[in-house]
Amino acid sequence: VKRAVVFGASGGIGAALVDAIGQRTPGVTVYAGARKRIEPQSSTVRPFTFDLRDEDSIRAAAALIGEDGPVDLIIIATGILQRGTAIVPERSWAKLDATAMAEVFALNTIGPALIAKHCMPLLTRGRRCVFAALSARVGSISDNGTGGWHSYRASKAALNMLVRNVALEIGQKNREAIAVSLHPGTVDSALSLPFQRGVPEGKLFTPAFSANALLNVIDGLHPEDRGKLFAWDGAQIPF
Ligand SMILES: NC(=O)c1ccc[n+]([C@@H]2O[C@H](COP(=O)([O-])OP(=O)(O)OC[C@H]3O[C@@H](n4cnc5c(N)ncnc54)[C@H](OP(=O)(O)O)[C@@H]3O)[C@@H](O)[C@H]2O)c1
């Protein structure tokens, strides 16, 4: 990897991905995107700003990155599960709220779709390149045995479908291009904080552990893996 882009560089996992890519890859340039410009920890990091709710900001970010040439890795590490009392994972259909649901879809599904729209053309031609979106195991329909979390689950299931579509489309242009959804494990971050109590001992990963595990998965991907959902340990999760 020579040039990588991380959307969501201010997040727990996103920040760890920026660090890990820099540490693992000599000579790499990492474009690190967040709503508020991050303070780069190393000269290999180029900060940029974007907002998932603002397509123009995503278009502008893609144009800026594209000026320097093609990229070989794009990771979307943004997402929302809860925001105060306005957005709370629903335990029942009775808790469904159209405004909250629309916001979850705007951030977890539509925002990543717009990033794909503007950033897929940045990927290198004729060489291996990877587009990865952080999804979640709970976005697997066949894995859903407990229910609840309606908006989050549905937004991630829809994200998985969009990633599959993007994967098929990029595959027609570049047979070595790969797009996948990734489950990072349960990771100690702002997103998981309200839900960490039930997590078994040893199953709450540090962001650094998850980031390195995800990068190992990305390094091991083959073209036939495109469009699939993989967990942090490389196991495929059925949709
Ligand atoms: N943590 C876990 O246990 C876990 C488990 C399964 C899946 N995941 C997935 O992993 C991904 C990363 O999660 P995390 O744990 O690192 O969460 P996090 O620390 O809460 O980070 C969320 C990121 O999303 C960004 N974001 C939110 N709204 C945005 C907007 N309108 N425009 C641009 N960026 C926006 C945040 O930016 P700001 O700093 O600007 O708010 C932040 O960078 C998510 O997709 C999540 O669903 C996490």
The ligand as a Gaussian input file, in Angstrom:
#p B3LYP/6-31G(d) Opt

LIG

0 1
 N      -16.816000      -0.517000      18.648000
 C      -17.401000      -1.664000      18.398000
 O      -17.508000      -2.515000      19.280000
 C      -17.953000      -1.963000      17.033000
 C      -18.540000      -3.213000      16.811000
 C      -19.044000      -3.504000      15.550000
 C      -18.957000      -2.569000      14.528000
 N      -18.376000      -1.350000      14.776000
 C      -18.323000      -0.365000      13.675000
 O      -17.024000       0.153000      13.549000
 C      -17.101000       1.491000      13.055000
 C      -16.264000       2.417000      13.910000
 O      -16.772000       2.411000      15.224000
 P      -15.971000       2.988000      16.504000
 O      -16.178000       1.978000      17.563000
 O      -14.607000       3.401000      16.126000
 O      -16.896000       4.252000      16.841000
 P      -16.554000       5.745000      17.273000
 O      -15.299000       5.794000      18.092000
 O      -17.809000       6.272000      17.876000
 O      -16.265000       6.480000      15.888000
 C      -17.311000       6.858000      15.032000
 C      -16.745000       7.695000      13.918000
 O      -17.816000       8.079000      13.033000
 C      -17.672000       9.462000      12.765000
 N      -18.888000      10.165000      12.389000
 C      -20.079000      10.183000      13.028000
 N      -20.925000      11.005000      12.393000
 C      -20.246000      11.528000      11.333000
 C      -20.567000      12.449000      10.287000
 N      -21.763000      13.027000      10.199000
 N      -19.619000      12.729000       9.373000
 C      -18.396000      12.179000       9.445000
 N      -18.032000      11.296000      10.390000
 C      -18.952000      10.996000      11.323000
 C      -17.142000      10.034000      14.070000
 O      -16.624000      11.316000      13.842000
 P      -16.726000      12.504000      14.933000
 O      -15.528000      12.310000      15.800000
 O      -16.674000      13.755000      14.125000
 O      -18.035000      12.336000      15.658000
 C      -16.091000       8.990000      14.415000
 O      -14.904000       9.213000      13.679000
 C      -18.597000       1.844000      12.996000
 O      -19.075000       1.647000      11.682000
 C      -19.219000       0.814000      13.924000
 O      -20.567000       0.545000      13.564000
 C      -17.869000      -1.017000      16.002000

